[in-house]
Amino acid sequence: MRLLRTIIITLLIISILFPFLPLMVWSFSHRWYFPTLMPTEWSWRAWSYIFSDSSHVLSAIMYSTIIALSVTFLSILIGLPAGRALGLHQFWGKDFIKLLVLTPTIVPTLAVALGIHGLFIRYGLADTLLGVILVHLIPVLPYMILVLASVANYDLAYEEQARSLGANPLQVFYYITLPTIFPGLMVGSFFAFIISWSQYVITLLIGGGQVVTLPILLFTFANSGDNPLTAALSLIFIAPAILFILFTSHYLSGHESMWGGLGKL
């Protein structure tokens, strides 16, 4: 059984990584013309240029990371109470609230960004890092709220039992609520990070070219026609998505969703 599981996992990893093999070859190529199957000349030029100061890739990675982490943190602060309310409580207009939460995924992102851009110009948020962070919350929050709402639907008797044993609200959250929703919280966080990391249109519109993230730089390289540089930058761009798949495959298995916090009170 263990051998079968190892084979399945190995095949899954190969199936995930195999499509990126041509990008890896392109990134080290110098001359590669049709119909040759492999490059006739190899070079480190693309990677050397990407990690040089003149490419601005490192600053773009820094901007993308700061924005994605900030958006993830803010989406947790907003999505946790909202998801808890939707998952644990019944109230009038709940279905309408869920529809409102899903609205950003229905309305075209460009239309939303154009509408918000005018407000951001008025309040001085256009062409700023803060403005980009705030606008990234629009496509991120629906996923965070709905993921947390799906895992927050648990028996509140566990929290009541902890309070009856003398636990304060912080202890109840740390030992009971957090272990229960942790798998969903991790999945929602990875979704939030990846969605923010990959935004191009709203970043370009709200950032106004002043906030240069990795997707913006990637499109610039792609339009230049330099395939090795584009391939190398694409590999950097998709690296978080691969990590996302590896981490979420663990938490989606459900092994972390245990009630062991009760024994620690």
Summary of the structure (lengths in Angstrom):
residues: 265
radius of gyration: 22.5
end to end distance: 37.7
largest distance: 74.1
contacts: 797
relative contact order: 0.15
helix: 76%
strand: 2%
